Amino acid sequence: MTSTFIYPEVIEKIRTTCTKHVAGLASIDDFQQVIQYGEAAIIAIEEKRFCNFLTDVEGEIELIKYTVEEGDQLPESQRLAKKVLLRISAIDQK
């Protein structure tokens, strides 16, 4: 698949970790780290909207970690990982 992103290797790392998190194979901390990595690595103005989206997701992860009971954090964070995967797929289909 040819990526429409300027930083395809960054997007692939995000996609891989999100997929693993949805499957329960990556922790919420792993998920948060890859989102933070994406925020720092994606600097092109053409991808500013996606970077802003990642910043919003990272904020939501923080809220989950500090306001949701530990036993309920996984499904909440998996919902966010799915949201990231959907956004990546939508951009790739353009």
N, C-alpha and C positions, 0 to 999 in steps of 0.2 A: 504494500500500500504506500503510495506516495503521500507524504504529509504536506499540508498547506501551511504548516507552521515554519517560522524562521529558525526555530531551535528544536528540530525534530528529536534530537537525542534527549533533551530535557523533557519533552512531552512523553517520549517513550518511557522514561524513568518514572514519571508521574503515573502514566497509564498502568505500568507494571505493578507499582506499589498499591495503587487503588484497587486493581483487580485482586491482588493478594489479600488486601484488607477486607474486601467484600467476601472473599472465601474464608476469612478467619485465619489467614496465614501470616498476616502482618499486624502488628499492634497499632493502637491509636497513636502512640509516639512515633512509630515508623511513618504512619500516614501524615502526621503533622510535620515531621522532618522533611518529607519529600515536597510537601506544599510550600514550606519555607524555602527550600532549595529552588523551587520553581519561581517563587517571588523574587529571589535574589538574582537568578540566572537570566530571566526574561526581561531584557532591557529595551528592546526595540519598541519604538512608538507605535508601530503597526500592531503590536500585540499588547498594548496598554490595557485594553478592556479585559483581556484574559488574565493579565497580571492582577488587575483590580479584583476580578472574580476570585482569584486564588487568595488574595488578602482577605476578602470577605469570608471565604471558607476557613481560613486559618483562625479568624476571629470566632467563628462558630465552633471550631474544634476546642478552642480555649473555654468557651462557655460550657460546652459539654463536659470537659474535664473537671471544671470547678463548680458546676451547678447540678449535674446529673449524678444520681447514685451510681457507684462503680459497676454494679451488675447491669445497669441499663445503658452504659456508655457505648458498648460495642454496636448494638443495633442503630443507635443514633449516629455514630460516626460512620457506619457502613452506608447509611442513607446519604451522607455527605459525599462519600467516595463514589457512590453511584451517580450523584449529581455531577461530579467532576468528569466521570467517564462519559456521561451524556453530553456535556458541554464540549469535550474534546471531539467526540464523534460528530456533533453538529457542525463544528468548525471544519473538520476534515472533509465533510460532504459538500462544502461550498465550492 
